[in-house]
Amino acid sequence: MAVYRGRGNRTFRVEKEDKHRINDKIRVPEVRLVGENVEVGVYPIAQAKAIALEQELDLVEISPNASPPVCKVIDYKKFLYEQKKREKVLKAKTTKVVVKEIRFGPNTDDHDYDFKKKHAMKFLESGAKLKAFVFFKGRSIVYKDQGQILLLKLAQDLEDYGTVEQMPKLEGKRMTMLMAPKKKK
């Protein structure tokens, strides 16, 4: 049950709606009954509730939009627990994409380039995507061809670790290139 504040200082309570209607909250004349130890078929609601009560389980509305609605005879708390467990497993299987950035200038020295290249290798080996960009300050935009050469050289040096997803592209004062890690065999 949740408490909400209304206008002024008045408070009122609102019952939190369950995801599924169970037992007495099911308000239809007949239901299609499924579950273990139950003969599948269409039953009047009173008979379906009696079957659930006889087995000391709950009558849970699984598919309310069907005609007639589908209800299952199960232990509701156990059903919710298993549903949460299933959702947690699915959530754990989804992978989160991490994007690491490396910034260069158009006239980056060899030592600085090597240092940043080592970091880029680590990022790609750890499974993160790499966004390398050359930032042009002021009038250095005249060296955009040097920036492109620098990014293409980086892509060539890192071809063992990743593949280029997006070739160098100038966006305002930044030239960006995107690399994805290679799949491990």
BAMAR-928263 format. One record per residue (C-alpha): residue in three letters; z negated, y, x. Coordinates in Angstrom, 1 decimal. Layout:
BEGIN
residu: ALA, up: Z, north: Y, east: X $
...
***
This chain:
BEGIN
residu: MET, up: 0.0, north: 0.0, east: 0.0 $
residu: ALA, up: 1.0, north: 3.4, east: 1.4 $
residu: VAL, up: -0.7, north: 6.8, east: 0.8 $
residu: TYR, up: 1.6, north: 9.9, east: 0.5 $
residu: ARG, up: 0.7, north: 13.5, east: 0.1 $
residu: GLY, up: 2.3, north: 15.3, east: -2.8 $
residu: ARG, up: 2.5, north: 19.0, east: -3.7 $
residu: GLY, up: -0.6, north: 20.8, east: -2.8 $
residu: ASN, up: -3.5, north: 18.5, east: -1.9 $
residu: ARG, up: -2.7, north: 15.8, east: -4.4 $
residu: THR, up: -2.4, north: 12.3, east: -2.9 $
residu: PHE, up: -0.8, north: 9.3, east: -4.6 $
residu: ARG, up: -0.4, north: 5.7, east: -3.8 $
residu: VAL, up: 2.9, north: 3.8, east: -3.7 $
residu: GLU, up: 3.0, north: 0.1, east: -3.4 $
residu: LYS, up: 5.3, north: -1.0, east: -0.6 $
residu: GLU, up: 8.2, north: -3.0, east: -2.1 $
residu: ASP, up: 8.6, north: -6.5, east: -0.6 $
residu: LYS, up: 12.0, north: -7.6, east: 0.6 $
residu: HIS, up: 12.0, north: -10.5, east: -1.9 $
residu: ARG, up: 10.7, north: -10.9, east: -5.4 $
residu: ILE, up: 8.2, north: -13.7, east: -5.7 $
residu: ASN, up: 6.6, north: -15.7, east: -8.5 $
residu: ASP, up: 5.7, north: -13.3, east: -11.4 $
residu: LYS, up: 7.9, north: -10.4, east: -10.1 $
residu: ILE, up: 11.0, north: -12.4, east: -10.9 $
residu: ARG, up: 12.1, north: -11.1, east: -14.3 $
residu: VAL, up: 15.2, north: -13.0, east: -15.4 $
residu: PRO, up: 15.5, north: -15.7, east: -18.1 $
residu: GLU, up: 16.9, north: -18.4, east: -15.8 $
residu: VAL, up: 17.4, north: -19.1, east: -12.1 $
residu: ARG, up: 19.3, north: -21.5, east: -9.9 $
residu: LEU, up: 16.6, north: -23.5, east: -8.0 $
residu: VAL, up: 16.9, north: -24.8, east: -4.5 $
residu: GLY, up: 14.5, north: -26.1, east: -1.9 $
residu: GLU, up: 12.9, north: -29.2, east: -0.5 $
residu: ASN, up: 11.6, north: -31.8, east: -3.0 $
residu: VAL, up: 13.4, north: -30.0, east: -5.8 $
residu: GLU, up: 16.4, north: -31.1, east: -7.8 $
residu: VAL, up: 19.0, north: -28.4, east: -7.4 $
residu: GLY, up: 20.0, north: -26.9, east: -10.7 $
residu: VAL, up: 19.7, north: -24.0, east: -13.3 $
residu: TYR, up: 16.2, north: -23.8, east: -14.8 $
residu: PRO, up: 14.4, north: -21.5, east: -17.2 $
residu: ILE, up: 12.1, north: -19.2, east: -15.3 $
residu: ALA, up: 8.9, north: -20.7, east: -16.8 $
residu: GLN, up: 9.9, north: -24.2, east: -15.7 $
residu: ALA, up: 10.9, north: -23.0, east: -12.2 $
residu: LYS, up: 7.5, north: -21.3, east: -11.8 $
residu: ALA, up: 5.8, north: -24.5, east: -13.0 $
residu: ILE, up: 7.7, north: -26.6, east: -10.4 $
residu: ALA, up: 6.6, north: -24.1, east: -7.6 $
residu: LEU, up: 3.0, north: -24.2, east: -8.9 $
residu: GLU, up: 3.0, north: -28.0, east: -9.0 $
residu: GLN, up: 3.9, north: -28.1, east: -5.3 $
residu: GLU, up: 1.5, north: -25.3, east: -4.4 $
residu: LEU, up: 4.3, north: -23.2, east: -3.1 $
residu: ASP, up: 6.0, north: -19.8, east: -4.0 $
residu: LEU, up: 9.1, north: -19.2, east: -6.0 $
residu: VAL, up: 11.1, north: -16.7, east: -3.9 $
residu: GLU, up: 14.2, north: -14.9, east: -5.1 $
residu: ILE, up: 16.7, north: -15.4, east: -2.2 $
residu: SER, up: 19.9, north: -14.1, east: -3.7 $
residu: PRO, up: 19.2, north: -11.6, east: -6.6 $
residu: ASN, up: 22.9, north: -10.6, east: -7.1 $
residu: ALA, up: 24.1, north: -14.1, east: -7.9 $
residu: SER, up: 24.6, north: -15.2, east: -11.5 $
residu: PRO, up: 22.0, north: -16.7, east: -12.2 $
residu: PRO, up: 19.8, north: -15.5, east: -9.3 $
residu: VAL, up: 19.1, north: -18.1, east: -6.6 $
residu: CYS, up: 15.4, north: -18.9, east: -6.1 $
residu: LYS, up: 13.8, north: -21.2, east: -3.5 $
residu: VAL, up: 10.6, north: -23.1, east: -3.6 $
residu: ILE, up: 8.9, north: -22.4, east: -0.2 $
residu: ASP, up: 5.7, north: -21.1, east: 1.4 $
residu: TYR, up: 6.5, north: -17.3, east: 1.4 $
residu: LYS, up: 4.3, north: -16.4, east: 4.4 $
residu: LYS, up: 5.9, north: -19.1, east: 6.5 $
residu: PHE, up: 9.3, north: -18.0, east: 5.3 $
residu: LEU, up: 8.6, north: -14.4, east: 6.4 $
residu: TYR, up: 7.3, north: -15.6, east: 9.8 $
residu: GLU, up: 10.4, north: -17.7, east: 10.5 $
residu: GLN, up: 12.6, north: -14.8, east: 9.4 $
residu: LYS, up: 10.9, north: -12.4, east: 11.8 $
residu: LYS, up: 11.1, north: -15.1, east: 14.6 $
residu: ARG, up: 14.9, north: -15.5, east: 14.0 $
residu: GLU, up: 15.4, north: -11.7, east: 14.1 $
residu: LYS, up: 13.4, north: -11.4, east: 17.3 $
residu: VAL, up: 15.5, north: -14.1, east: 19.0 $
residu: LEU, up: 18.7, north: -12.3, east: 17.9 $
residu: LYS, up: 17.4, north: -9.0, east: 19.2 $
residu: ALA, up: 16.5, north: -10.6, east: 22.6 $
residu: LYS, up: 20.1, north: -12.0, east: 22.9 $
residu: THR, up: 21.7, north: -8.6, east: 22.6 $
residu: THR, up: 22.3, north: -7.0, east: 25.9 $
residu: LYS, up: 21.6, north: -3.4, east: 26.6 $
residu: VAL, up: 24.3, north: -1.6, east: 28.6 $
residu: VAL, up: 22.8, north: 0.5, east: 31.4 $
residu: VAL, up: 25.0, north: 3.2, east: 32.9 $
residu: LYS, up: 24.1, north: 4.5, east: 36.4 $
residu: GLU, up: 25.7, north: 7.7, east: 37.7 $
residu: ILE, up: 26.7, north: 8.7, east: 41.2 $
residu: ARG, up: 27.7, north: 12.3, east: 42.0 $
residu: PHE, up: 30.0, north: 13.4, east: 44.8 $
residu: GLY, up: 31.4, north: 16.7, east: 45.9 $
residu: PRO, up: 35.1, north: 17.1, east: 46.7 $
residu: ASN, up: 34.4, north: 17.3, east: 50.4 $
residu: THR, up: 31.8, north: 14.6, east: 50.8 $
residu: ASP, up: 31.2, north: 13.4, east: 54.4 $
residu: ASP, up: 31.7, north: 9.8, east: 55.4 $
residu: HIS, up: 27.9, north: 9.2, east: 55.9 $
residu: ASP, up: 27.1, north: 10.5, east: 52.5 $
residu: TYR, up: 29.9, north: 8.5, east: 51.0 $
residu: ASP, up: 28.7, north: 5.3, east: 52.6 $
residu: PHE, up: 25.1, north: 5.9, east: 51.5 $
residu: LYS, up: 26.2, north: 6.5, east: 47.9 $
residu: LYS, up: 28.6, north: 3.5, east: 48.1 $
residu: LYS, up: 25.6, north: 1.2, east: 49.0 $
residu: HIS, up: 23.7, north: 2.4, east: 45.9 $
residu: ALA, up: 26.8, north: 1.8, east: 43.8 $
residu: MET, up: 27.0, north: -1.7, east: 45.0 $
residu: LYS, up: 23.4, north: -2.3, east: 44.1 $
residu: PHE, up: 24.0, north: -0.9, east: 40.6 $
residu: LEU, up: 27.0, north: -3.1, east: 40.0 $
residu: GLU, up: 25.2, north: -6.2, east: 41.4 $
residu: SER, up: 22.3, north: -5.6, east: 39.0 $
residu: GLY, up: 24.7, north: -5.6, east: 36.1 $
residu: ALA, up: 24.7, north: -1.9, east: 35.3 $
residu: LYS, up: 27.9, north: 0.1, east: 34.7 $
residu: LEU, up: 28.7, north: 2.8, east: 37.2 $
residu: LYS, up: 29.9, north: 6.3, east: 36.3 $
residu: ALA, up: 31.1, north: 8.0, east: 39.5 $
residu: PHE, up: 32.0, north: 11.6, east: 39.3 $
residu: VAL, up: 33.1, north: 14.4, east: 41.5 $
residu: PHE, up: 31.7, north: 17.8, east: 40.5 $
residu: PHE, up: 33.8, north: 20.9, east: 41.4 $
residu: LYS, up: 31.8, north: 24.1, east: 41.9 $
residu: GLY, up: 33.5, north: 27.5, east: 41.7 $
residu: ARG, up: 36.9, north: 27.5, east: 43.3 $
residu: SER, up: 36.6, north: 24.0, east: 44.7 $
residu: ILE, up: 38.7, north: 22.9, east: 41.7 $
residu: VAL, up: 41.7, north: 23.5, east: 43.9 $
residu: TYR, up: 40.7, north: 20.2, east: 45.8 $
residu: LYS, up: 41.0, north: 18.0, east: 42.7 $
residu: ASP, up: 43.5, north: 15.8, east: 44.5 $
residu: GLN, up: 40.8, north: 15.1, east: 47.2 $
residu: GLY, up: 38.3, north: 14.3, east: 44.4 $
residu: GLN, up: 40.8, north: 11.8, east: 42.9 $
residu: ILE, up: 41.4, north: 10.2, east: 46.3 $
residu: LEU, up: 37.6, north: 9.9, east: 46.9 $
residu: LEU, up: 37.1, north: 8.1, east: 43.5 $
residu: LEU, up: 40.1, north: 5.8, east: 44.1 $
residu: LYS, up: 38.7, north: 4.9, east: 47.6 $
residu: LEU, up: 35.4, north: 4.1, east: 46.0 $
residu: ALA, up: 37.1, north: 1.9, east: 43.4 $
residu: GLN, up: 39.0, north: 0.1, east: 46.2 $
residu: ASP, up: 35.8, north: -0.4, east: 48.3 $
residu: LEU, up: 33.9, north: -1.8, east: 45.3 $
residu: GLU, up: 36.6, north: -4.1, east: 43.9 $
residu: ASP, up: 34.5, north: -7.2, east: 44.9 $
residu: TYR, up: 31.6, north: -5.9, east: 42.8 $
residu: GLY, up: 33.2, north: -4.4, east: 39.8 $
residu: THR, up: 36.4, north: -3.5, east: 37.9 $
residu: VAL, up: 37.6, north: 0.0, east: 36.9 $
residu: GLU, up: 37.3, north: 0.6, east: 33.2 $
residu: GLN, up: 38.5, north: 4.1, east: 33.3 $
residu: MET, up: 40.6, north: 5.6, east: 36.0 $
residu: PRO, up: 39.7, north: 9.0, east: 37.4 $
residu: LYS, up: 40.1, north: 11.7, east: 34.7 $
residu: LEU, up: 39.4, north: 15.4, east: 35.0 $
residu: GLU, up: 37.1, north: 16.7, east: 32.2 $
residu: GLY, up: 36.3, north: 20.4, east: 32.8 $
residu: LYS, up: 34.7, north: 20.7, east: 36.2 $
residu: ARG, up: 34.1, north: 17.0, east: 36.5 $
residu: MET, up: 36.4, north: 14.2, east: 37.5 $
residu: THR, up: 34.9, north: 10.9, east: 36.2 $
residu: MET, up: 35.6, north: 7.2, east: 36.8 $
residu: LEU, up: 33.9, north: 4.3, east: 35.0 $
residu: MET, up: 33.4, north: 0.9, east: 36.6 $
residu: ALA, up: 32.0, north: -2.3, east: 35.0 $
residu: PRO, up: 30.3, north: -5.1, east: 37.0 $
residu: LYS, up: 32.3, north: -8.3, east: 37.5 $
residu: LYS, up: 31.1, north: -11.3, east: 35.6 $
residu: LYS, up: 29.0, north: -13.8, east: 37.6 $
residu: LYS, up: 30.4, north: -17.3, east: 37.7 $
***
